[in-house]
Amino acid sequence: MSQISRRLFVFAIFFTVLIAGPAFLGSAFGPYPLMKWGDVLDILTPLILLPLYWGLLRSSSDAPPSSRELGAFVLLAALWVEGQGMHLAANSIGHIVQGGDAGQLTHFYDEVLSHYLWHLGVIGLASLIFYRHWRTRWIGEFSWGTIIPAGIIHGFTLFLIFIEAVTIPLGLPFLTILMLIVLIWGRTRLGEQPVTTFFFITSLVTLLFFTGWGLYWGGFPEFSAVGLI
């Protein structure tokens, strides 16, 4: 397994565990029962995922990222952390504070503003990594046996978060554009550039799930709205 293929697989696994995991850890956190175990896991999310994002950005070339790329990474990482941290706090408080102005404001931070800030960060960092690998035309040792499952896992996870967070207006155009870029200008890179191939598979998988979900329900309802979680 090549280093970049391994990094992509590790990133996909940790992204899924850290993003989806808190929803399944609803029991009270023993030392401080007002918190859930999911909240504790969520605290670790940016501490683990942002270094993995950086590793993917840095792996495209022997040369370090340019000052513009570094600046973009810092800005997008800050946006990512702002949204994720806001969601963590508001979601946790929202389990206790319901109704009234405080409840409405908490709901807005939890279900609207934090989702869009966070997912703009997710899309932005993915775009930056994709762009850097595309620009440097870096061709690494390739492992289909690693990149295909990594792309499928990440694509399914993006489907989950965009549906449940109601951020389809962000996710659908982004993934469609990404896939079209590869199909129109980058087909020869598939099977040669690991990151390009990973994001193409990710986009394809997510869009297929979007299509199936949309056709079945006649729209894009949240999983919680149809009783699945």
JOQUI-V514728 format. One record per residue. N is the residue number from 1. RES is the residue in three letters. PSI is psi as a letter, one per 20 degrees, with the letter a starting at -180 (999 if undefined). Layout:
n = (N | N)
res = (RES | RES)
psi = (PSI | PSI)
This chain:
n = (1 | 2 | 3 | 4 | 5 | 6 | 7 | 8 | 9 | 10 | 11 | 12 | 13 | 14 | 15 | 16 | 17 | 18 | 19 | 20 | 21 | 22 | 23 | 24 | 25 | 26 | 27 | 28 | 29 | 30 | 31 | 32 | 33 | 34 | 35 | 36 | 37 | 38 | 39 | 40 | 41 | 42 | 43 | 44 | 45 | 46 | 47 | 48 | 49 | 50 | 51 | 52 | 53 | 54 | 55 | 56 | 57 | 58 | 59 | 60 | 61 | 62 | 63 | 64 | 65 | 66 | 67 | 68 | 69 | 70 | 71 | 72 | 73 | 74 | 75 | 76 | 77 | 78 | 79 | 80 | 81 | 82 | 83 | 84 | 85 | 86 | 87 | 88 | 89 | 90 | 91 | 92 | 93 | 94 | 95 | 96 | 97 | 98 | 99 | 100 | 101 | 102 | 103 | 104 | 105 | 106 | 107 | 108 | 109 | 110 | 111 | 112 | 113 | 114 | 115 | 116 | 117 | 118 | 119 | 120 | 121 | 122 | 123 | 124 | 125 | 126 | 127 | 128 | 129 | 130 | 131 | 132 | 133 | 134 | 135 | 136 | 137 | 138 | 139 | 140 | 141 | 142 | 143 | 144 | 145 | 146 | 147 | 148 | 149 | 150 | 151 | 152 | 153 | 154 | 155 | 156 | 157 | 158 | 159 | 160 | 161 | 162 | 163 | 164 | 165 | 166 | 167 | 168 | 169 | 170 | 171 | 172 | 173 | 174 | 175 | 176 | 177 | 178 | 179 | 180 | 181 | 182 | 183 | 184 | 185 | 186 | 187 | 188 | 189 | 190 | 191 | 192 | 193 | 194 | 195 | 196 | 197 | 198 | 199 | 200 | 201 | 202 | 203 | 204 | 205 | 206 | 207 | 208 | 209 | 210 | 211 | 212 | 213 | 214 | 215 | 216 | 217 | 218 | 219 | 220 | 221 | 222 | 223 | 224 | 225 | 226 | 227 | 228 | 229)
res = (MET | SER | GLN | ILE | SER | ARG | ARG | LEU | PHE | VAL | PHE | ALA | ILE | PHE | PHE | THR | VAL | LEU | ILE | ALA | GLY | PRO | ALA | PHE | LEU | GLY | SER | ALA | PHE | GLY | PRO | TYR | PRO | LEU | MET | LYS | TRP | GLY | ASP | VAL | LEU | ASP | ILE | LEU | THR | PRO | LEU | ILE | LEU | LEU | PRO | LEU | TYR | TRP | GLY | LEU | LEU | ARG | SER | SER | SER | ASP | ALA | PRO | PRO | SER | SER | ARG | GLU | LEU | GLY | ALA | PHE | VAL | LEU | LEU | ALA | ALA | LEU | TRP | VAL | GLU | GLY | GLN | GLY | MET | HIS | LEU | ALA | ALA | ASN | SER | ILE | GLY | HIS | ILE | VAL | GLN | GLY | GLY | ASP | ALA | GLY | GLN | LEU | THR | HIS | PHE | TYR | ASP | GLU | VAL | LEU | SER | HIS | TYR | LEU | TRP | HIS | LEU | GLY | VAL | ILE | GLY | LEU | ALA | SER | LEU | ILE | PHE | TYR | ARG | HIS | TRP | ARG | THR | ARG | TRP | ILE | GLY | GLU | PHE | SER | TRP | GLY | THR | ILE | ILE | PRO | ALA | GLY | ILE | ILE | HIS | GLY | PHE | THR | LEU | PHE | LEU | ILE | PHE | ILE | GLU | ALA | VAL | THR | ILE | PRO | LEU | GLY | LEU | PRO | PHE | LEU | THR | ILE | LEU | MET | LEU | ILE | VAL | LEU | ILE | TRP | GLY | ARG | THR | ARG | LEU | GLY | GLU | GLN | PRO | VAL | THR | THR | PHE | PHE | PHE | ILE | THR | SER | LEU | VAL | THR | LEU | LEU | PHE | PHE | THR | GLY | TRP | GLY | LEU | TYR | TRP | GLY | GLY | PHE | PRO | GLU | PHE | SER | ALA | VAL | GLY | LEU | ILE)
psi = (p | r | g | h | g | g | g | g | g | g | g | g | g | h | g | g | g | h | g | h | g | h | h | j | m | j | q | q | o | g | h | n | i | h | q | q | h | h | g | g | h | h | h | i | g | h | h | g | h | g | h | g | g | g | h | g | g | h | i | i | q | h | q | r | q | r | h | g | g | g | g | g | g | g | g | h | h | g | g | g | h | g | g | g | g | g | g | g | g | h | g | g | h | h | i | g | o | q | r | a | g | g | g | g | g | g | g | g | g | g | i | f | g | h | g | h | g | g | h | h | g | g | g | g | h | g | g | g | g | g | g | g | h | g | g | i | k | p | o | r | p | q | n | h | i | g | h | g | h | g | h | g | g | h | g | h | g | h | g | g | h | h | g | h | i | l | k | h | h | g | g | g | g | g | h | g | g | g | g | h | g | g | h | g | i | k | h | i | i | p | i | g | o | g | g | g | g | g | h | g | g | g | g | g | g | g | h | g | h | g | g | g | g | g | g | g | i | k | a | m | q | q | h | h | h | j | j | h | 999)
